[in-house]
């Protein structure tokens, strides 16, 4: 009799657990059905800029300087994404490449470039890249889409005796 009671009690517990599991399943399914599978978080401009810099650094390591300069200067190439473009400066301030198509800046020294508040933003980028390997500098710069001075956030990484960077505009 004791065995029968134990078997019945065990069956009731198992059935109860199975029922509880089934009852909870629709709630879990309903919760996951509320968010579509394709609802990935939007990629921020900062994330895109960082990814482009990381991509160009990897390209440089795999293909060398000449191929990297050519690829970065291609305004329809892989290092331009809408308003985002990669630039490369040597640590002595010489602009080697830029994806914005401003060819008259290529080969020029940009160390004296200042924002409207007098900030030597290229000097800051170079110092940060040399000291830390990477960084972000925020400075005022003419936004080509609005024609107005906006805050530009440039992320950059050291590449030997150069830095590769990419910036985006914001209101802050």
MOBEL-V206429 format. One record per run of one state. SS is the DSSP state (A for helix, B for strand, O for the rest). FROM is the first residue (numbers start at 1). LEN is the number of residues. If there is no record, write none. Layout:
# MOBEL-V206429
[[SS,FROM,LEN] [SS,FROM,LEN]]
This chain:
# MOBEL-V206429
[[O,1,1] [A,2,33] [O,35,10] [A,45,19] [O,64,1] [A,65,9] [O,74,6] [B,80,2] [O,82,2] [B,84,7] [O,91,3] [B,94,5] [O,99,4] [A,103,3] [O,106,3] [B,109,1] [O,110,4] [B,114,1] [O,115,5] [B,120,1] [A,121,12] [O,133,1] [B,134,9] [O,143,6] [B,149,11] [O,160,2] [B,162,9] [O,171,2]]
